[in-house]
Amino acid sequence: MILLALLLQAAPCPNPDALPPRVAEARCAGVALARIEKWQQAAELFEGAAKALNDAKAARLWAQAGNAWLAAGEAARAGAALDSALVWSAGLSAAEKGELQLDRARAAVAAGQLEAGRTVLDQALASVPDHPLAWLLSATLARRMGQPRRAATDIAEALKRAPEDAAVQLEAGNIAALAGDRAKARERWAEAARLQPDGATGRAAKAALAQFD
C-alpha cells in the first residue's frame, strides 16, 4: 500500500470523465497498479469502480478491467469484463466500440474460442474498417483457422494501412509462407526485422528467416 500511495503521489491521475470521487480514486489506483504490472489487482479495482456506474463511463472501466485481465493471462475473466463493457457501450463512439470489440475478440481467441472470436472480429471490422490492427488480427485468425484466402485478403488490407508496422510485415510473411511463396515470405520477414531489429517481433522475423540459411 505504501508503494501504491507513492505511485499515486508521483503521477496524479486525471479524471477526464468527471467520475465520482470514490470511483475516480479506485480507477487511479488501478492505473497505478497497472504501471507496475500488478494486473490482477488492477483488474479488480477497475471492476469495482465499473460496478458503481451505469452508463458509458462504466463501459470504459469495464474495458480497462478486461485489458488488465488479458495481461494477467485470465482470458475468461477478460471476456466477462469486456461483455459487460459492451452492455454499456451505447454511449460510446463507433471508434471506441470498435476497440472494445477488438479486445473482446482477443479475449475469445486467447480462450481458444476461435469461432466466437471471428464473429466479434467481423463486428469490429464493421465498426472500424480503417483500423490496421483489426485487419491484422483478422488475417492472423484466418490463418489459424485454416482460411488462407481470407488471411491473404485481410493482411493485404493491413499492409495498405500500416506498412511500417513490423507485426503486420511479420504476419504477411507467415501468410506468404503458408501459401508456399518463399520469396514473398523472405521479403516480408526481412522488412519486419528491419523495422524492429531489437524487439520481439523483429527477433521472430529473424528466426523465420534463419530457416532459409
C-alpha positions as CSV (number, residue, x, y, z in Angstrom):
1,M,0.0,0.0,0.0
2,I,2.9,2.3,0.7
3,L,4.2,1.7,-2.9
4,L,0.8,2.4,-4.3
5,A,0.5,5.6,-2.4
6,L,3.9,6.7,-3.6
7,L,2.9,5.9,-7.2
8,L,-0.3,7.9,-6.9
9,Q,1.7,10.9,-5.5
10,A,4.3,10.7,-8.2
11,A,1.9,10.5,-11.1
12,P,-1.5,12.1,-10.2
13,C,-4.3,10.5,-12.2
14,P,-6.5,12.8,-14.3
15,N,-10.3,12.5,-14.2
16,P,-11.5,13.4,-17.7
17,D,-14.8,11.6,-17.4
18,A,-15.7,13.5,-14.2
19,L,-16.1,10.3,-12.2
20,P,-17.5,10.4,-8.7
21,P,-14.6,10.8,-6.2
22,R,-14.5,7.3,-4.9
23,V,-14.8,5.8,-8.4
24,A,-12.0,8.1,-9.6
25,E,-9.8,7.1,-6.7
26,A,-10.3,3.4,-7.5
27,R,-9.6,4.0,-11.1
28,C,-6.4,5.9,-10.3
29,A,-5.3,3.1,-8.0
30,G,-5.9,0.6,-10.8
31,V,-3.9,2.7,-13.2
32,A,-1.0,2.8,-10.7
33,L,-1.1,-0.9,-10.2
34,A,-1.1,-1.5,-14.0
35,R,2.0,0.6,-14.2
36,I,3.9,-1.9,-12.1
37,E,2.2,-4.8,-13.8
38,K,0.0,-5.9,-10.9
39,W,-2.6,-6.9,-13.4
40,Q,-5.0,-8.9,-11.3
41,Q,-5.2,-6.3,-8.6
42,A,-5.7,-3.6,-11.2
43,A,-8.4,-5.5,-12.9
44,E,-10.3,-6.0,-9.6
45,L,-10.1,-2.3,-8.8
46,F,-11.4,-1.4,-12.3
47,E,-14.3,-3.8,-11.9
48,G,-15.2,-2.5,-8.6
49,A,-15.2,1.1,-10.0
50,A,-17.3,0.0,-13.0
51,K,-20.0,-1.6,-10.8
52,A,-20.7,1.8,-9.3
53,L,-21.7,3.3,-12.6
54,N,-24.4,2.6,-15.2
55,D,-23.5,4.5,-18.3
56,A,-20.8,4.8,-21.0
57,K,-18.3,5.6,-18.2
58,A,-18.8,2.1,-16.9
59,A,-18.0,0.7,-20.3
60,R,-14.6,2.4,-20.3
61,L,-13.9,1.0,-16.8
62,W,-15.0,-2.5,-17.8
63,A,-12.8,-2.2,-20.8
64,Q,-9.8,-1.4,-18.6
65,A,-10.6,-4.3,-16.4
66,G,-10.8,-6.6,-19.5
67,N,-7.4,-5.5,-20.7
68,A,-5.9,-6.0,-17.3
69,W,-7.3,-9.5,-17.1
70,L,-5.9,-10.2,-20.5
71,A,-2.5,-9.0,-19.4
72,A,-2.9,-11.3,-16.3
73,G,-3.5,-14.3,-18.6
74,E,-7.1,-14.6,-17.4
75,A,-8.9,-14.9,-20.8
76,A,-12.3,-16.0,-19.4
77,R,-12.4,-13.1,-16.8
78,A,-11.3,-10.7,-19.6
79,G,-14.1,-11.9,-21.8
80,A,-16.7,-11.4,-19.0
81,A,-15.5,-7.9,-18.2
82,L,-15.5,-7.0,-21.9
83,D,-19.0,-8.4,-22.3
84,S,-20.1,-6.0,-19.5
85,A,-18.3,-3.2,-21.3
86,L,-20.3,-3.9,-24.5
87,V,-23.5,-3.9,-22.5
88,W,-22.9,-0.3,-21.5
89,S,-21.4,0.7,-24.9
90,A,-24.4,2.5,-26.3
91,G,-23.0,5.9,-25.5
92,L,-19.6,5.3,-27.0
93,S,-18.3,6.4,-30.3
94,A,-18.0,3.9,-33.2
95,A,-14.2,4.0,-32.7
96,E,-14.5,3.2,-29.0
97,K,-17.0,0.4,-29.6
98,G,-14.7,-1.0,-32.3
99,E,-11.8,-1.0,-29.9
100,L,-14.0,-2.9,-27.4
101,Q,-14.9,-5.4,-30.0
102,L,-11.3,-5.9,-30.9
103,D,-10.4,-6.6,-27.2
104,R,-13.4,-9.0,-26.9
105,A,-12.1,-10.9,-30.0
106,R,-8.6,-11.1,-28.5
107,A,-10.1,-12.5,-25.3
108,A,-12.1,-15.1,-27.2
109,V,-9.1,-16.2,-29.2
110,A,-6.9,-16.3,-26.0
111,A,-9.6,-18.6,-24.5
112,G,-9.5,-20.9,-27.6
113,Q,-12.9,-19.8,-28.8
114,L,-11.9,-19.1,-32.4
115,E,-15.4,-19.1,-33.9
116,A,-16.6,-16.6,-31.3
117,G,-13.5,-14.5,-31.9
118,R,-14.3,-14.4,-35.6
119,T,-17.9,-13.3,-35.0
120,V,-16.8,-10.4,-32.8
121,L,-13.8,-9.5,-35.0
122,D,-16.1,-9.2,-38.0
123,Q,-18.3,-6.8,-36.0
124,A,-15.1,-4.8,-35.1
125,L,-14.2,-4.5,-38.8
126,A,-17.7,-3.1,-39.5
127,S,-17.2,-0.5,-36.7
128,V,-13.6,0.5,-37.5
129,P,-12.9,-0.5,-41.1
130,D,-9.8,1.6,-41.3
131,H,-8.1,0.2,-38.2
132,P,-4.9,-1.7,-39.2
133,L,-4.9,-3.8,-36.0
134,A,-8.4,-5.1,-36.9
135,W,-7.2,-6.3,-40.3
136,L,-4.0,-7.8,-38.8
137,L,-6.0,-9.7,-36.1
138,S,-8.5,-10.9,-38.7
139,A,-5.7,-12.1,-41.0
140,T,-3.9,-13.9,-38.2
141,L,-7.2,-15.6,-37.0
142,A,-8.0,-16.6,-40.6
143,R,-4.5,-18.3,-40.9
144,R,-5.0,-20.1,-37.6
145,M,-8.5,-21.3,-38.7
146,G,-7.1,-22.7,-42.0
147,Q,-8.6,-20.0,-44.2
148,P,-5.6,-19.0,-46.5
149,R,-7.7,-16.9,-48.9
150,R,-9.3,-14.8,-46.2
151,A,-5.9,-14.5,-44.5
152,A,-4.3,-13.2,-47.7
153,T,-7.1,-10.7,-48.4
154,D,-7.1,-9.3,-44.8
155,I,-3.3,-9.0,-44.5
156,A,-3.3,-7.0,-47.7
157,E,-5.7,-4.6,-46.1
158,A,-3.5,-4.3,-43.1
159,L,-0.4,-3.6,-45.3
160,K,-2.3,-0.8,-47.0
161,R,-2.9,0.9,-43.7
162,A,0.3,0.1,-41.8
163,P,3.2,-0.9,-44.0
164,E,5.6,0.4,-41.4
165,D,4.2,-1.9,-38.7
166,A,6.7,-4.8,-38.0
167,A,3.9,-7.0,-36.7
168,V,2.0,-6.6,-40.0
169,Q,5.0,-7.4,-42.0
170,L,5.8,-10.5,-39.9
171,E,2.2,-11.8,-40.3
172,A,2.4,-11.1,-44.1
173,G,5.5,-13.3,-44.2
174,N,3.7,-16.0,-42.2
175,I,0.8,-16.0,-44.6
176,A,3.0,-16.0,-47.7
177,A,5.0,-18.9,-46.3
178,L,1.7,-20.8,-45.7
179,A,0.8,-20.2,-49.4
180,G,4.2,-21.5,-50.5
181,D,5.5,-18.2,-51.7
182,R,9.1,-18.3,-50.2
183,A,10.3,-15.2,-52.0
184,K,7.5,-13.0,-50.6
185,A,7.8,-14.6,-47.1
186,R,11.5,-13.7,-47.0
187,E,10.8,-10.2,-48.2
188,R,8.2,-9.6,-45.6
189,W,10.2,-11.1,-42.7
190,A,13.3,-9.1,-43.7
191,E,11.2,-6.0,-43.6
192,A,9.8,-6.9,-40.2
193,A,13.4,-7.4,-38.9
194,R,14.5,-4.1,-40.4
195,L,11.6,-2.2,-38.8
196,Q,12.1,-3.7,-35.4
197,P,15.6,-5.1,-35.2
198,D,15.7,-5.4,-31.4
199,G,12.1,-6.2,-30.4
200,A,10.2,-9.4,-30.1
201,T,8.6,-9.1,-33.5
202,G,12.0,-8.5,-35.1
203,R,13.5,-11.5,-33.4
204,A,10.6,-13.7,-34.6
205,A,11.2,-12.5,-38.1
206,K,14.9,-13.2,-37.9
207,A,14.2,-16.7,-36.6
208,A,11.8,-17.2,-39.5
209,L,14.4,-16.0,-42.0
210,A,17.0,-18.4,-40.4
211,Q,15.2,-21.4,-41.9
212,F,16.5,-20.2,-45.3
213,D,20.1,-20.1,-44.3
